[in-house]
Amino acid sequence: MIKDINSLDYIEKKVLNFTRSESLISLGDSIILSVSGGSDSIALSEILYNLSPILGLKLHIVYIDHHVRKNTYKEKELIKDYATSRNIPYSFLDIYPKDFTEKTLRDERYKALIKFSEELNFNKIALGHTLDDQIETIIMNFFKGYGMEGLCGIPVKRDKFIRPIIILSKSEVIEYCERKSLKYIDDFTNLLPITLRNRIRHQIVPFLKETIQQFPQSVISQSKILYIENDFLKNISLEYFNKLKGSNTMIEIEREDWNTMHDAIKIRVLKEVFKDFNEELSNEGIFYILKEVSEIKEGKTINIGNVEIYIYNKKIYVYKKERNEFLLILPIPGKINLPTGEVIEAKLLENKKTEFNFNNLWQAYFDYDKIKAKELIVRNWKEGDKIKPFGLGGKSKKVQDVFVDKKIPRWKRTVVPLVLYKDEILWIPGIIRSDIAKITNDTKTILHLSLKKEG
Ligand SMILES: Nc1ncnc2c1ncn2[C@@H]1O[C@H](COP(=O)(O)OP(=O)(O)OP(=O)(O)O)[C@@H](O)[C@H]1O
């Protein structure tokens, strides 16, 4: 075991300096080494293994079997031999992804690593990405149109994940493995021009190296600058976004404020909104929204995938079209929690012929002698729902028309609760009550319904 910095290999020193300058590793860290058995992750393990006495690290190797291939025996054997020779504890984890796209495999792998690190109470997870991975990613993101964020490349650290060897080129990694007589199994499919990444690796990168003198340093230093600039813009737009975010399903912004925002911020805010909704937003989508929102008339909507943008009453509402269906039973007397966090309560009161506050639409009184039910239904609005509004002599009206009359924005229509007795809508809190079960002088027991923000 090497304990002295001077006896470290130059590659190990390079990584140590890098981890220091980027504050990747702290003294005493416990680090999961995510090892596939390839040259990158084996080199990563060996480097951190040699740095561990200096940094006081606790290490644990994890190999993840994605069950994409039947036989992962060779990788497991190799990792087992390596880990035991260094006396590093190791584990093999199984995951069964829903599909075999690169993205799903990676997402599932990262999830499994986080879960495992929590079980072990380890504070970092190290991945073996290299400088070559970084350059290929940046080039790929450029051609895919992934914007400034994409041109920043793979982050050196994010949450628990760290990438200590992202400053090493693949040739440095291979040279290190050979010098240290480390065995590894590189995935042979990496050599085949079957994926975009492999074509960039084997066809575009060599061409760029040959023709551009500063390449790849030019790309790497640019990505570092962009990372700083991106961070600045991201923070500003996140501040805007957090201010605008009403509930988790809706964004509300004054049209006037929108018009005074710089397009750069509008774009960023839109990206944040779509990310929050878990929806895709292409660059074309961004241009479409910018143009439409500036030209569209009041009361009109713009649709982009599952997201709807609605301009109403000098405001812009952005929301996801999905309906959060709910159907709940309200016991009488009793309480229920709505998905919005609000609470509806039903109470029974003796009729003392006192004055009621009919102006407060967040509560309503009914003749319980006429209802006599043990429970009511509370659900969200459905197309075609009708109500007999109070004071209209029992005539029905479409709930949709009530919404329009009362200027209820579209996004809200899918979340407001409707309280029903059998098939009849009794009350829509904050909006309207029905003509059913009106209180008379003969009423003995009153049903009092109320909606409160929370319990
Ligand atoms: N099956 C796996 N089990 C554990 N970690 C993995 C696995 N596959 C990938 N990783 C981790 O993710 C990093 C990047 O994944 P990628 O698919 O780009 O790696 P790779 O080409 O397999 O690299 P390597 O040369 O390390 O095998 C790897 O260096 C490794 O740290």
The ligand as a MOL file (V3000), in Angstrom:
LIG
                    3D

  0  0  0     0  0            999 V3000
M  V30 BEGIN CTAB
M  V30 COUNTS 31 33 0 0 0
M  V30 BEGIN ATOM
M  V30 1 N -22.6290 -2.7760 -15.5170 0
M  V30 2 C -22.0850 -1.7880 -14.8050 0
M  V30 3 N -21.8970 -1.9320 -13.4780 0
M  V30 4 C -21.3490 -0.9470 -12.7410 0
M  V30 5 N -20.9540 0.2220 -13.2580 0
M  V30 6 C -21.1180 0.4360 -14.5630 0
M  V30 7 C -21.6850 -0.5490 -15.4240 0
M  V30 8 N -21.7080 -0.0660 -16.6820 0
M  V30 9 C -21.1920 1.1670 -16.6130 0
M  V30 10 N -20.8230 1.4900 -15.3640 0
M  V30 11 C -20.2250 2.7460 -14.8680 0
M  V30 12 O -20.5870 3.8210 -15.7120 0
M  V30 13 C -19.4300 4.3700 -16.3080 0
M  V30 14 C -19.7160 4.8080 -17.7010 0
M  V30 15 O -20.4790 3.8740 -18.3870 0
M  V30 16 P -20.2070 3.5260 -19.8910 0
M  V30 17 O -21.2570 2.6180 -20.3880 0
M  V30 18 O -19.8520 4.7610 -20.6210 0
M  V30 19 O -18.9270 2.7090 -19.5370 0
M  V30 20 P -18.1310 1.6400 -20.2640 0
M  V30 21 O -17.9290 1.9980 -21.6810 0
M  V30 22 O -18.7040 0.3240 -19.8960 0
M  V30 23 O -16.8210 2.0010 -19.4360 0
M  V30 24 P -15.7970 1.0840 -18.7660 0
M  V30 25 O -14.6060 1.1700 -19.6640 0
M  V30 26 O -15.5740 1.6090 -17.4080 0
M  V30 27 O -16.4240 -0.2550 -18.7230 0
M  V30 28 C -18.3970 3.2610 -16.2120 0
M  V30 29 O -17.1000 3.7510 -16.2620 0
M  V30 30 C -18.7250 2.6650 -14.8880 0
M  V30 31 O -18.2280 3.4610 -13.8270 0
M  V30 END ATOM
M  V30 BEGIN BOND
M  V30 1 1 1 2
M  V30 2 1 2 3
M  V30 3 2 2 7
M  V30 4 2 3 4
M  V30 5 1 4 5
M  V30 6 2 5 6
M  V30 7 1 6 7
M  V30 8 1 6 10
M  V30 9 1 7 8
M  V30 10 2 8 9
M  V30 11 1 9 10
M  V30 12 1 10 11
M  V30 13 1 11 12
M  V30 14 1 11 30
M  V30 15 1 12 13
M  V30 16 1 13 14
M  V30 17 1 13 28
M  V30 18 1 14 15
M  V30 19 1 15 16
M  V30 20 2 16 17
M  V30 21 1 16 18
M  V30 22 1 16 19
M  V30 23 1 19 20
M  V30 24 2 20 21
M  V30 25 1 20 22
M  V30 26 1 20 23
M  V30 27 1 23 24
M  V30 28 2 24 25
M  V30 29 1 24 26
M  V30 30 1 24 27
M  V30 31 1 28 29
M  V30 32 1 28 30
M  V30 33 1 30 31
M  V30 END BOND
M  V30 END CTAB
M  END
